[in-house]
């Protein structure tokens, strides 16, 4: 995902990150909602598949089965990620979200492989579809429930920047397109007799699922590898620091995220003649300003005399 898009997701609607307790509540609600929706859709799609025998419906059933498994994994991962730091995990447990994202990507790829095998067999041995009306109604139900869930997840991701919820939401965004394509394939098979359309759409769905898994896996990978925050967020941090009249420069700004937590480190350049006590007060003021903009951040600041970077460059 591009940095600009990531930045939009990682910020709340007023441009600031939410306090940790508010973000945690939203994330928990999102996990409960996804498990509930997936469970309802599994029952409905199973009944529709048994009635119609459509492989495209089977594809959505498989996807929903994996969705509920992934959503349950997400629920556990989010609960673990929200646990406070302890003696053995001083930076918290936020990377459990990224591990959940990688696991979900693997689940999705597995479903695509199974779906490809089923669609290939149906291409070799095509047959018609029965009781298409049931399939239509179930797909409409799936679209309505999934759309409502995706809109709520989108709100949560914008407020918290959660990788786990982002990955879960990606499942259901794909499901929307999958459900629409199933309706199209049912129309083509039942009205035009194009029996190849059912497995063809299933193969297209499988390819789309793999692409989505790649996106989810890369987002999780970036978090595990401590990728920097988006450029506009780093600029915001730098601007906050330089807004203090006693701060003459900023260097060695380092950032990373872990779950909904953010870690920020930087060096502030100040007048070399001021006292250590005054330098500490200036750092505390900058830290407070940064944490007001990023309530879920842990900020570490080192004080340097002005020009220290030039002196180091000249020395080397």
Buried (B, 14 or more C-beta within 10 A) or exposed (E): BEBEEBBBBBBBEEEEBBEBEBBBBBBBEBBEBBBBBBBBBBEBBBBBBEBBBBBBBBBBBBBBBBBBBBBBBBBBBBBBBBBEEEEEEEEBBBBBBBBBBBBBBBBBBBBBEBBBEBBBEBBEEBEEBEBBEBBBEBBEBBBEBBBEBBEBBBBBBBBBBBBBBBBBBBBBBBBBBBBEBBBEBBBBBBEEEBBBBBBBBBBBBBEBBBEBBEBBBEBBBBBBEEBBBBEBBBEBBBEBBBEBEBBBBBBEBBBBBBBBBBBBBBBBBBEEEBEEEBBEEBBEBBBEBBBEBBBBBBBEBEBBBBEBBEEEEEEE
